[in-house]
Amino acid sequence: MPRFVILEHDWPTLHWDFLLEAGASLRSWRLRSVPVIGTMIVAEAMPDHRSIYLDYEGPVSGGRGTVKRWDGGTFEWIHDRENHLEIQLHGHILSGRVSLCYDGVWNCEF
């Protein structure tokens, strides 16, 4: 099963990086608040990340702060369409269905 990780990232302001394993890279979104089951969060799409971040904690290159693992585990793809992703998370903190929808802005519903 593919893996996911949510990293607490303190630069430029506190946010959470939501990373999904997709082949050799990680699809990535910046969450403006800590994910909580039953909530909707604005999710800013980011460039793909290197898969090293699945297991990494520490300083980020280029003086871009530090990352700390907040949650991680495996997930299953339910839908993977251009403007709608749906996955089933099996994490240490979060477990359940997550939906990412794009309608001018990405929204992530945990």
Secondary structure, 3 states (H helix, E strand, C coil): CCEEEEEEECCCCCEEEEEEEECCEEEEEEECCCCCCCCEEEEEEEEEEEHHHHCCCEECHHHCCEEEEEEEEEEEEEEEECCEEEEEEEECCCEEEEEEEECCCEEEEC
